[in-house]
Amino acid sequence: MFTLTVRGLRSHLLRLGATALAVVLGVSFMVGTTVLGDTVKAGFDEAFADVNLGVDAVVRSDREIPTPFGAERVRIDATVVQQLSGEPNVAAVAGQVRRPIRLIDTAGEPIGNPNAGPPTFGLNWSEVPDLNNWDLVAGAAPTPGTLVLDRRTATDANISVGDSIGVDIASGTRQFTVSGIATFGEIDNFAGAPAALLSTAEAQELLAEPGTFDWITVAGANGIDQAELVAGLSGSLPDGTEAITGEAFSDESAGPFRDFINQFTTFITAFGVIALFVGGFIIFNTFAVLVAQRMRELALLRAVGASRGQVLGSVLGEAALVGVVASAIGAVAGVALAAGLRQLLDALGLELPPRPLALESAAFILPVTLGIVITVLSALLPALRASRVAPVEAMGAAAIDTSARSTPRLVVGAIAAVGAGVMVAIGWSAEPTRALQLIGAGLVATFVAVTALGPLYLRPLAGFIGAPLRAITGITGQLATENARRNPARTSSTTAALTIGIGLVTVIAIAAASASASVASATQRSFTSDLIVTPDSFLGLSPQVAEDIDALDEVDVATGLRFTFAGVDQPSIGPQGDPAVPDGGDPTLGLGDLRGATVLGIQPDRIDGLVDFEVTSGSLDDLTGATVAVSADEASKLGVGVGDQVTLSFQATGEQSFTVVGGLRREPVASRWRLHHLARDVRCQRAARQQGRPAGADRVRPRGGPHRGSPGSGTSGCRLPHRRGCRPRRPHRQPCRPGRPERGVAVRLACAVAVHRPHRRGEHAVAGGVRANQGDRSAAGGGHQGPPDRGDDRAGSHGDRHRGHRAGPGHRARVRRGVVRGADTGRTHLQRAVHPGRQPGGHRDHGHGGRSDGRAVPGVAGQSSGGPRRHRHRMTAVAHQAPAGSQTPTGSSAPARATTSHHHQEQ
Amino acid sequence: MTTTDPAPDAGAATQNTPTLAARAENALKVYGSGDTEVRALDGVTCGFETGRFTAIMGPSGSGKSTLMHCVAGLDTLTGGAVFIGDTDITTLRERDLTQLRRDRIGFVFQAFNLVPTLTAAENITLPMDLAGRKPDKEWMDNVVSTVGLGNRLNHRPSELSGGQQQRVAVARALAARPDIIFADEPTGNLDSRAGAEILDFMRQAVTDLGQTIVMVTHDPMAAAYANRALFLADGRIVDEMDDPTAERVLDRLKQFGE
């Protein structure tokens, strides 16, 4: 009997080979992603274990601020270091500062690819040898004004001791002299990431706050257990701090990377599962055809004495063999795929920790089992049909397909159809994760229903679709139609793979278009400015950019927008189970835990006409350093209204109290993606902390001069508000001191600049001006006159892009996205000029617009349908920043306003 | 010629004779119902003696194939009973019937006798493989040499001529030493020379090996190889003939047309 199975297999090798391909693909995707995921996770675990080598305990703030990028914590006072040194069992204590930065090489080019690879870290050089895992290989430890570079980066960028190197921090670029080159233990860089080490004092000043650390590492006395050390420390810690073991800290640090990799691999695994699902239909179909072809042979077997079980077994055995062989091939291919994917990610600039592939048996068991089981299950129905063949059919009676309208088939189809409807109906209003599961399951059930019920509708459908064919080709079309209708069950399962494929593509296309449309409409509603200028890195823009743009003759008014994250105390009514706490947050927040919220800083006296917050109560004019405006959602969540107090926790300054002075209908940006993206642009940005410097000390540059450069260029000047369209411009400037962290809102650098274009001016000039001001970095091209048509527009942008990219370092102030309002065709000039690389609104991460319809994006009123939005973001707080040292509202300058939570609020 | 009233005699003779390999009693097979009712077998009673070669003759639609299918356990009766040896197969369950076919009955069909993916030798031993039994080597050699396939045994059916394929089919039927072999138009697809070879071979199996064979045919030439011929018309046995010759059978068949 086994011989028969094997011989059967061999005789249909070609047909089965094509069938097996689906299984091979599915299994290899699943194996490949699992192996890759295991490898990368192991790599990160190892990397963080390396980073925290020798660290037995970590002391840090217990105030965690959830952000979309994982939790941030309020900084901890440097005096805790001294306090901990006196504790028993403590061998060494060191304060740590770590911030992402950007390095600018001697030629003025940014080093590395901060948007794709690991971030470049700015660290402090710890003077405690036991807790400093860096070994100098050249030069000396850093002093103020100098830094130590990791050897890999130094080698790659061809930098040696004594060279000058730029470091982008929040306030601009600072020049440092390289004092030394170091390795991280055996590793040439910071466990995969470039790193620059500053002297502790300077790191505190530039990367954190003076007198604070991000966390404190503790080395225990010889032989002490980490948990024991932590238990000992916990009793004597200052309020607001906590201690965890070094192992726990490493594990926690690797968490976000694991999460990211999990998301990535889940995404690809989904393709594997879909491939297997589709494969199931293909296998079913193949075996159905094989069985139909072999009816007489099977009947013969039955006649000469094969039992039903033997016939069933021979078909299932054939399927099992296919499944085993295909899954085995898939497993091997999966390992190759994992290696290939890693190469691909490397090639894309996403450097992963180097290590051999992690081949854990668990990575193979599930996919291989699934591959075999799906193959066998798919062949089950055809095999059962084979076993039911009557022996008398060996005498030549034709096999009649009776399955077309068989009752079980209809029952299965009906159940699947009803199940699909119910699941989608429930999932429609369920919370996101559950909705995804339910609707996904509903999708699968839909495919099953469509296939199972095929015989019901395929005959008339084929007749209808075939009508033109018959009309045109006559008998040929007639035969084609009749063949499709003759065996509707077979036709149905044949088309299943195509049905699924087209179904999935449609789903994805619609989802993308919907996301794009909702972002676009939300943006159109809120951003009424003509342009939005965003940076090309997560470091944000210097406040100077807003200043420089504002100073252009062609610009009516430009204002900086700042984002940061703050923790909001849970309302006293208890946790609301908000599932949309940003990644890394605990979805089951208890009392006392903080919920993440986005805070947007604005200049209220300049925001009019640029961003419409739809103020529902109070006034933005009342924003000061101690006041906020709150989105409707957030207000109802907190139960506050105008005049009430809210408390926000900031990383730099801890808890701050604000009076609510306004209510906003909604946040300016509705899409979570977009909000995240904007926020990412300023992530890890230092608050403008060079407060107190004389205004304009190093701010005002000659137009056209390089923007980057002078140390301490962070001070921004702020002009008094202009009236829209006022001309001639006589900039009246007054000192502006971006708020001290000790005061009020932790405001970060302007990450976006809203520009209002005056009427009847040549927009191209703006481009020229911006370009000049940006040292050719942010703009190129422009200068086109007259209303271009779309084709011209595109062509021009292509050209511009090249120039723009080559033009300079472009790392800080490249204009990223143009936002254009109105039907004035001239706007394209402005947009294109300021935005050399991309079409308006076509930022690829945002999903809105895209090249072809980018012009329609923001500001075009009337396109916002205002339909129910499923993703809601709330403006939490709009706060005005107070001048240093004062709680009193003054006519100050760099106001900060804020949007809120990137939360997804459940309904 | 003795063509008078054979059916009651045959029925009486088979009743208690231990030498019958198979018999049917009042076999009834009805297709459809009401106006469309067709009585394929209308109360057939007959027996097939052990060690004899019986031919079932009759015009198309006379029910000869149906009779064979029912006696061989390939199809079920509407009424009446069929015995293989002393076993009433109409009472057997599906599983036991399959086993009975495998162990006690051999088949030769008109066409598509062989599993195309197996070699001639594997096809011959197929029923024994299905039963999980080892073939009797000596008997196998005997059968194979009788069939005269020798060097073609390891070829696939597609590499054999039609006559060779039918010889393999007969060899398969013989190999398991069944109680009875049913052959359904075994020469229907062969030219006359190859057909004659097969019929010779079957005749030989009866005379030399003592095999019982029942053959359905409409060819008087084929019937001439049998020891006895049964004539069916309209689902009934209308005549029987011992030691038929082609001429006598042809004459008898002509009467049906009149």
Interface residues (C-beta under 8 A of the other chain):
Chain A: M1 T3 L4 R7 G8 R10 S11 R296 E297 L300 L301 R302 A303 V304 G305 A306 S307 R308 Q310 P391 V392 A394 M395 G396
Chain B: S65 H69 L74 D75 E94 R95 T98 Q99 R101 R102 D103 F107 F109 Q110 A111 F112 N113 L114 V115 P116 T117 L118 E122 L126 P127 D129 L130 A131 R172 D184
